[in-house]
Amino acid sequence: MAKKTIAERLAQLAAQKKTLQARLAKQERTQDTRRKVLLGAFLLHRLENDRDFGPVLQEWVRRELPGFLVRPDDKTLFAELLTGAPAPSTPTPTAAPPPASPDFSTLGLADLTETELLP
């Protein structure tokens, strides 16, 4: 096997460096996301369960969080926390209600025909 030139070896090392940098960046993003989730879970736990500090924390969150939230969807997501009222649910598209199922409680299985058993 022929020896690689110095330029080829440098190119290979540069590619390896780029791959490792991308892996490191992904690892850092994953750790950042995990920190945010855990911190949020901790705060929500304290808001719900801490009798002493919970009300103080809730007041602080209600005062500070609205200035931090920018997108309307984010504000909707935290509406219950900010106002104490449940967040408005996303309206569901209106569709025809499903057909009513027959009331089988009054019938014995012997009374059903094959067509009543099939969808």
C-alpha positions as a Markdown table, in Angstrom:
| # | Residue | x | y | z |
|---|---|---|---|---|
| 1 | Met | 0.0 | 0.0 | 0.0 |
| 2 | Ala | 1.3 | 3.4 | -0.9 |
| 3 | Lys | 2.1 | 5.9 | 1.8 |
| 4 | Lys | -0.2 | 8.9 | 2.0 |
| 5 | Thr | 1.3 | 12.3 | 1.3 |
| 6 | Ile | 1.4 | 14.9 | 3.9 |
| 7 | Ala | -1.4 | 16.8 | 2.2 |
| 8 | Glu | -3.6 | 13.7 | 2.1 |
| 9 | Arg | -2.9 | 13.1 | 5.8 |
| 10 | Leu | -3.7 | 16.7 | 6.7 |
| 11 | Ala | -7.0 | 16.5 | 4.7 |
| 12 | Gln | -7.9 | 13.3 | 6.5 |
| 13 | Leu | -7.1 | 14.9 | 9.9 |
| 14 | Ala | -9.2 | 18.0 | 9.0 |
| 15 | Ala | -12.1 | 15.8 | 8.1 |
| 16 | Gln | -11.8 | 14.0 | 11.4 |
| 17 | Lys | -11.6 | 17.3 | 13.3 |
| 18 | Lys | -14.7 | 18.5 | 11.6 |
| 19 | Thr | -16.6 | 15.3 | 12.5 |
| 20 | Leu | -15.4 | 15.5 | 16.1 |
| 21 | Gln | -16.5 | 19.2 | 16.3 |
| 22 | Ala | -19.9 | 18.3 | 15.0 |
| 23 | Arg | -20.2 | 15.5 | 17.5 |
| 24 | Leu | -19.2 | 17.8 | 20.4 |
| 25 | Ala | -21.7 | 20.5 | 19.3 |
| 26 | Lys | -24.5 | 17.9 | 19.3 |
| 27 | Gln | -23.5 | 16.6 | 22.7 |
| 28 | Glu | -23.5 | 20.2 | 24.1 |
| 29 | Arg | -26.9 | 20.9 | 22.6 |
| 30 | Thr | -28.3 | 17.7 | 24.1 |
| 31 | Gln | -26.9 | 18.6 | 27.5 |
| 32 | Asp | -28.3 | 22.1 | 27.3 |
| 33 | Thr | -31.7 | 20.8 | 26.4 |
| 34 | Arg | -31.6 | 18.3 | 29.3 |
| 35 | Arg | -30.6 | 21.1 | 31.7 |
| 36 | Lys | -33.6 | 23.2 | 30.6 |
| 37 | Val | -36.0 | 20.3 | 30.9 |
| 38 | Leu | -34.8 | 19.4 | 34.4 |
| 39 | Leu | -34.8 | 23.0 | 35.6 |
| 40 | Gly | -38.3 | 23.4 | 34.3 |
| 41 | Ala | -39.4 | 20.2 | 35.9 |
| 42 | Phe | -37.8 | 21.3 | 39.2 |
| 43 | Leu | -39.6 | 24.7 | 39.1 |
| 44 | Leu | -42.9 | 23.2 | 38.2 |
| 45 | His | -42.5 | 20.8 | 41.1 |
| 46 | Arg | -41.7 | 23.6 | 43.5 |
| 47 | Leu | -44.7 | 25.7 | 42.2 |
| 48 | Glu | -47.0 | 22.8 | 42.8 |
| 49 | Asn | -45.7 | 21.3 | 46.0 |
| 50 | Asp | -43.7 | 23.8 | 48.1 |
| 51 | Arg | -46.0 | 25.5 | 50.6 |
| 52 | Asp | -43.3 | 27.9 | 51.8 |
| 53 | Phe | -41.5 | 29.0 | 48.7 |
| 54 | Gly | -44.1 | 28.1 | 46.1 |
| 55 | Pro | -46.2 | 31.3 | 46.4 |
| 56 | Val | -43.1 | 33.5 | 46.2 |
| 57 | Leu | -41.8 | 31.6 | 43.2 |
| 58 | Gln | -45.2 | 31.8 | 41.6 |
| 59 | Glu | -45.4 | 35.5 | 42.0 |
| 60 | Trp | -41.9 | 35.9 | 40.5 |
| 61 | Val | -42.7 | 33.7 | 37.6 |
| 62 | Arg | -46.0 | 35.6 | 36.9 |
| 63 | Arg | -44.0 | 38.8 | 37.0 |
| 64 | Glu | -41.0 | 37.8 | 34.9 |
| 65 | Leu | -42.1 | 35.1 | 32.5 |
| 66 | Pro | -44.4 | 37.3 | 30.3 |
| 67 | Gly | -41.4 | 39.5 | 29.3 |
| 68 | Phe | -39.3 | 36.4 | 28.5 |
| 69 | Leu | -42.0 | 34.8 | 26.2 |
| 70 | Val | -42.1 | 36.2 | 22.7 |
| 71 | Arg | -44.2 | 33.9 | 20.6 |
| 72 | Pro | -48.0 | 33.9 | 21.1 |
| 73 | Asp | -48.0 | 30.0 | 21.1 |
| 74 | Asp | -45.5 | 30.1 | 24.0 |
| 75 | Lys | -47.7 | 32.5 | 25.9 |
| 76 | Thr | -50.7 | 30.3 | 25.4 |
| 77 | Leu | -48.6 | 27.3 | 26.6 |
| 78 | Phe | -48.0 | 29.0 | 29.9 |
| 79 | Ala | -51.4 | 30.7 | 30.3 |
| 80 | Glu | -52.4 | 28.5 | 33.2 |
| 81 | Leu | -49.2 | 29.2 | 35.0 |
| 82 | Leu | -49.4 | 33.0 | 34.4 |
| 83 | Thr | -53.1 | 33.5 | 35.2 |
| 84 | Gly | -54.1 | 30.5 | 37.2 |
| 85 | Ala | -56.8 | 29.8 | 34.5 |
| 86 | Pro | -56.5 | 26.7 | 32.3 |
| 87 | Ala | -54.8 | 27.3 | 28.9 |
| 88 | Pro | -57.3 | 27.5 | 26.1 |
| 89 | Ser | -57.5 | 24.4 | 24.2 |
| 90 | Thr | -56.7 | 24.4 | 20.5 |
| 91 | Pro | -60.0 | 24.3 | 18.6 |
| 92 | Thr | -60.6 | 21.1 | 16.9 |
| 93 | Pro | -62.0 | 21.1 | 13.4 |
| 94 | Thr | -65.7 | 20.4 | 13.4 |
| 95 | Ala | -66.5 | 17.0 | 11.9 |
| 96 | Ala | -69.6 | 15.0 | 11.7 |
| 97 | Pro | -70.0 | 13.0 | 14.9 |
| 98 | Pro | -69.4 | 9.3 | 14.6 |
| 99 | Pro | -72.5 | 7.2 | 14.0 |
| 100 | Ala | -74.1 | 6.0 | 17.2 |
| 101 | Ser | -73.2 | 2.5 | 18.3 |
| 102 | Pro | -76.1 | 0.2 | 18.8 |
| 103 | Asp | -76.9 | -0.5 | 22.4 |
| 104 | Phe | -75.8 | -4.1 | 22.8 |
| 105 | Ser | -76.5 | -4.1 | 26.6 |
| 106 | Thr | -80.1 | -5.0 | 26.0 |
| 107 | Leu | -79.5 | -7.7 | 23.4 |
| 108 | Gly | -78.1 | -11.1 | 23.9 |
| 109 | Leu | -75.5 | -12.3 | 21.4 |
| 110 | Ala | -78.0 | -14.8 | 20.0 |
| 111 | Asp | -80.2 | -11.8 | 19.0 |
| 112 | Leu | -77.5 | -10.2 | 16.8 |
| 113 | Thr | -77.3 | -10.9 | 13.1 |
| 114 | Glu | -74.1 | -11.2 | 11.2 |
| 115 | Thr | -74.6 | -7.7 | 9.6 |
| 116 | Glu | -74.9 | -6.1 | 13.0 |
| 117 | Leu | -71.5 | -7.5 | 14.0 |
| 118 | Leu | -69.7 | -6.2 | 10.9 |
| 119 | Pro | -68.6 | -2.6 | 10.7 |
